[in-house]
Structures are given as structure tokens and as C-alpha cells.
Amino acid sequence: MAREIEIRARAEKELSKIPKRDATRIVEAILALQGGLKGDIKKLTNHEPAYRLRVGDWRVLFDILPDKIVIQTVKHRREAY
């Protein structure tokens, strides 16, 4: 089931500050989510947004809605939680 991906403005701003090599890997991992929840994904407990995708030292925090995936933020692992 292909889901639409929505990237919030905050996440876009954070992506623009990440080194280009890492940002490219992160964008590829985000786009792979359209085809299904693939990658190092974990449901977080007592945390909002509810899911995280791990891409190296970076964490993509997102929510899953019935028809789309909403990317809330992209942070380095030491700042993510």
C-alpha cells in the first residue's frame, strides 16, 4: 500500500542543515517508506511523534496516518529524544 509522504517545514529546514551526503541517504530512506515500512523503524513508547527511522547517526521522527506518513523532524541521535 503506497502512502503519501508529507514533510513538515521544520523537518525540511533541519534537512537543509545536514551534510549533503547524509541528507541524500535520509531522503532515500524517507522515499522508501512510500512502498511500505521498510528500514530500521521502531514504534516509540511514551513519545510523540510515535515512530522513528534510523539512518546512520540520524533519526527521522514521524507519525503514521491512515493515508499518509508525516515526517515531523530529522535530528542527530544525541538530540532526537
Secondary structure, DSSP 4 states (H G I P E B T S, - for coil): ---EEEE-HHHHHHHHHS-HHHHHHHHHHHHHGGGSS-SEEEEPSS-SS-EEEEETTEEEEEEE-SSEEEEEEEEETTT--
